[in-house]
Amino acid sequence: LRRNPNEPEFHQAVDEVLSCLGRVIAKHPDYADHALIERICEPERQIIFRIPWVDEQGQVHINRGFRVQFNSALGPFKGGMRFHPSVNVGIIKFLGFEQTFKNALTGMPIGGGKGGSDFDPKGRSELEIMRFCQSMMTELHRHIGEYTDVPAGDIGVGKREIGYMFGQYKRLANRYEAGVLTGKGLSYGGSRARTEATGYGTVWFTDSMLRTRGTSLDGKTVVVSGSGNVAIYAIEKAQELGAKVIACSDSAGYVVDENGLDLDLVKELKEVRRDRISEYDRLKGDGVYYVAGGSIWDVPCDIALPCATQNELNGKDAKTLIRNGVIAVAEGANMPATPDAVNAFHKADVLFAPGKAANAGGVATSALEMQQNASRDSWSFDKTADRLETIMRNIHDDCAETAATYGEQGNYVVGANIAGFVRVAEAMRALGVV
Ligand code: NDP
């Protein structure tokens, strides 16, 4: 705490992992040798920089850019860039720390990192977004590379922003290094199924959990928070597997459609028009209502998929969900459930999937994008999605088996933290004290 003041999200993430490690250290005390635990909690490198840019009125703005290169024992640093006014070093550190274990769980050769800026893209013009991305990359380009650190998207950063960043990187580096960024557009080295990957993966993980209780998504009522990249494709896959998804949200409020959400309309609003989710109510009318503010977790459902942001589902929300009969919760977002909420789900025997396992599909497909770039290849949608489904089902089984091995059957938090930690720790031990 003294070393990392004012970083509550980072403390929360570290606390969760460390609270699971006692069982491993008891079995393998050598994992704690050579200050390995202290080293794993300390980023290898943190970069903070100025991002000046000029708006449409000619006014200069200064934002702050971050890249936290957390752990490269398993491969180049890898993790998204977030553009949101709430971004600060503590948030990026928590995300980078989580990313290290998540990436390990995928079984792919990627280390953990994260970055972003306190820039708010809402209401900014196309040109302003481009100028901002270019200014960010003007500094960031010296710290990244195919073999060093490979950023991707996150909140506020999608294909459009990745395109502008890639264009600026290419110009500054004077080389076409496709593998330096992932989440690229298909026309310049992107991977099929990357856009869908995180949401689809979260639902496959949920389906695997449900199978352990002899059930499935078919006929279940689902609530998904957020209406961004992860939320939209979680809705799509849940609907494909027979669920009725009745609610989604954005930071202003949530919409409920008792007939099941019209996903084409959600996509039109969020991906094309970049509009608010309240517009869904206005355009759709019958059987639909919109609640400004409030908690989407008040809507009764069988399965809850928080896909917006950290700490969006608290202990009180968890109790409401439990009272309403929820049977499974999977984190599409990073750390959306508070520790209180997670405890409540465990106590009530609700299946609970932590983000570092359930939302690993995005980064796993990013690693597949890197493979395609390295071999100058481009796979079909089905081939990529099939590989992703296999990876997600393997992560599920890995977490379930690890939890059982350590006497915590059905506890995916323990399973994910231990399985991820062991992989990173083994590599760190092999590399010596570095
Ligand atoms: P997007 O920017 O596409 O969408 C984010 C959504 O969450 C929007 O609907 C946004 O609403 C809402 N949201 C953001 N901040 C808040 C807030 N403070 N309160 C309520 N709602 C909020 O981001 P993604 O879908 O890419 O990311 C969502 C989550 O998933 C994040 O936690 C991210 O770290 C995680 N994740 C993303 C991956 C990816 O591949 N994209 C991979 C793994 C994890 P509004 O538009 O009003 O801001």
Boltz pocket constraint, residues with backbone or C-beta under 6 A from the ligand:
constraints:
  - pocket:
      binder: B
      contacts: [[A, 153], [A, 154], [A, 155], [A, 156], [A, 157], [A, 194], [A, 198], [A, 225], [A, 226], [A, 227], [A, 228], [A, 229], [A, 230], [A, 231], [A, 249], [A, 250], [A, 251], [A, 252], [A, 307], [A, 308], [A, 309], [A, 310], [A, 312], [A, 332], [A, 333], [A, 334], [A, 359], [A, 360], [A, 362], [A, 363]]
      max_distance: 6.0
